[in-house]
Amino acid sequence: MPWYIWLIMFAVLGSIVGSLLLLRSTARKIPLTEEQKQRIAERNARLDAEDAKEAKR
């Protein structure tokens, strides 16, 4: 392959890796209260139960 194709491939790869590293460094946890965590757990349990019912059909 010509040299400029290799250059383009390295630029694309560098762009992808750089974007992923930037995304990882800017990610942060969302602070939730205990009440919010409990509501999320209840909702997940309810949805799992509904999915199990539908899977049995």
Legacy VTK file of the C-alpha trace (Angstrom):
# vtk DataFile Version 3.0
C-alpha trace
ASCII
DATASET POLYDATA
POINTS 57 float
0.000 0.000 0.000
1.180 3.524 -0.640
2.515 5.586 2.268
-0.431 7.987 2.296
-2.906 5.134 2.897
-0.879 4.125 5.971
-0.921 7.755 7.106
-4.705 7.925 6.748
-5.122 4.630 8.620
-2.942 5.848 11.508
-4.837 9.143 11.626
-8.192 7.350 11.782
-6.967 4.914 14.412
-5.476 7.755 16.461
-8.724 9.680 16.232
-10.749 6.702 17.471
-8.379 5.919 20.341
-8.133 9.594 21.311
-11.916 9.957 21.351
-12.311 6.887 23.554
-9.655 8.113 25.986
-11.312 11.535 26.152
-14.685 9.939 26.793
-13.233 7.790 29.577
-11.516 10.736 31.253
-14.647 12.913 31.242
-17.012 10.203 32.487
-18.215 10.657 36.038
-20.550 8.863 38.373
-24.015 10.231 38.940
-24.648 10.847 42.627
-27.909 9.144 43.631
-29.740 9.203 46.924
-30.711 5.944 48.611
-34.350 6.583 47.671
-33.440 6.915 43.998
-31.361 3.721 44.123
-34.280 1.897 45.725
-36.733 3.127 43.068
-34.358 2.030 40.325
-33.989 -1.426 41.873
-37.783 -1.779 42.186
-38.322 -0.685 38.592
-35.656 -3.110 37.340
-37.251 -5.975 39.294
-40.687 -5.128 37.883
-39.371 -4.959 34.315
-37.466 -8.236 34.752
-40.669 -9.903 35.935
-42.552 -8.566 32.920
-39.815 -9.801 30.586
-39.927 -13.247 32.188
-43.703 -13.404 31.626
-43.289 -12.460 27.973
-40.510 -15.002 27.494
-42.781 -17.801 28.719
-45.350 -17.030 26.008
LINES 1 58
57 0 1 2 3 4 5 6 7 8 9 10 11 12 13 14 15 16 17 18 19 20 21 22 23 24 25 26 27 28 29 30 31 32 33 34 35 36 37 38 39 40 41 42 43 44 45 46 47 48 49 50 51 52 53 54 55 56
